[in-house]
Amino acid sequence: MLTAPGAPSTAIGMLVPVSNTLIGLVLLASGSFGLFGSVLGERIVILVFALLGIAGAVLAFTLPEAGESEQKGGLRELTPLPLQLAH
């Protein structure tokens, strides 16, 4: 079992169910586009994809630049914890 020094032993074990749930939701959402394509038609699905792409581009432009938070004294640099095999 992988553990990080100073981290609770259940911290890494909780990542598996959370990641499995998230990937299941992504698969369910992506599979629903096939259903929408059958029911609503391909043009509607392509329109929805285009709108999602435009919304993603607008959201990307509203995000701060990568170095801005460091200049303002915001977020500190995160260092990864070294992983060790527990016996």
Phi and psi in degrees as a GROMACS rama.xvg file:
@    title "Ramachandran Plot"
@    xaxis  label "Phi"
@    yaxis  label "Psi"
@TYPE xy
-85.6646  132.904  LEU-2
-133.804  151.381  THR-3
-105.374  136.313  ALA-4
-59.0185  130.793  PRO-5
84.8287  -8.13505  GLY-6
-97.0893  147.386  ALA-7
-61.5442  147.152  PRO-8
-65.6713  -21.7751  SER-9
-86.4011  -6.05518  THR-10
-63.1564  -46.8414  ALA-11
-73.1001  -35.3665  ILE-12
-63.8188  -25.695  GLY-13
-78.5477  -17.4486  MET-14
-68.4874  -32.4911  LEU-15
-64.9429  -52.5955  VAL-16
-65.6323  -35.0238  PRO-17
-66.1724  -45.9033  VAL-18
-67.3785  -36.1432  SER-19
-64.6114  -40.1347  ASN-20
-65.2913  -44.2382  THR-21
-63.546  -44.041  LEU-22
-67.1401  -32.8778  ILE-23
-64.5513  -41.2731  GLY-24
-66.6414  -38.6473  LEU-25
-64.088  -43.4433  VAL-26
-65.0666  -39.3169  LEU-27
-64.5392  -43.199  LEU-28
-66.1197  -43.0283  ALA-29
-69.409  -33.7852  SER-30
-68.2902  -29.0404  GLY-31
-67.6573  -24.3051  SER-32
-66.8938  -32.2663  PHE-33
-65.3444  -39.4754  GLY-34
-65.242  -43.818  LEU-35
-62.2811  -36.3717  PHE-36
-63.4744  -37.3531  GLY-37
-72.3722  -39.2239  SER-38
-83.4172  -48.8744  VAL-39
-93.9312  -22.6843  LEU-40
107.193  156.038  GLY-41
-67.9531  -33.6106  GLU-42
-63.0039  -39.1912  ARG-43
-66.8514  -41.9975  ILE-44
-64.6258  -41.3555  VAL-45
-65.1012  -38.1875  ILE-46
-62.7749  -42.432  LEU-47
-63.2357  -43.4294  VAL-48
-61.0331  -41.1496  PHE-49
-63.5339  -42.8742  ALA-50
-65.34  -39.373  LEU-51
-63.8396  -39.1804  LEU-52
-64.7786  -42.0677  GLY-53
-65.3179  -42.8805  ILE-54
-62.5425  -39.4827  ALA-55
-65.2131  -38.6931  GLY-56
-66.5282  -42.7924  ALA-57
-62.6757  -43.0712  VAL-58
-63.5116  -39.5623  LEU-59
-63.5487  -36.3991  ALA-60
-71.7039  -21.9541  PHE-61
-85.7477  -11.0151  THR-62
-74.4511  147.256  LEU-63
-71.0856  156.346  PRO-64
-65.9628  159.777  GLU-65
-62.1554  -38.1786  ALA-66
-90.5162  -4.47543  GLY-67
-64.7866  -40.6504  GLU-68
-68.4976  -32.0896  SER-69
-70.6215  -35.4864  GLU-70
-68.6874  -31.662  GLN-71
-89.5219  3.19802  LYS-72
76.277  27.8481  GLY-73
-81.7403  -111.52  GLY-74
-68.7919  141.252  LEU-75
-89.7478  161.923  ARG-76
-71.9841  131.923  GLU-77
-92.6965  133.301  LEU-78
-110.967  134.494  THR-79
-70.3742  147.57  PRO-80
-81.2409  138.758  LEU-81
-70.985  136.923  PRO-82
-93.3622  142.141  LEU-83
-130.002  147.727  GLN-84
-81.0886  125.858  LEU-85
-84.8006  143.886  ALA-86
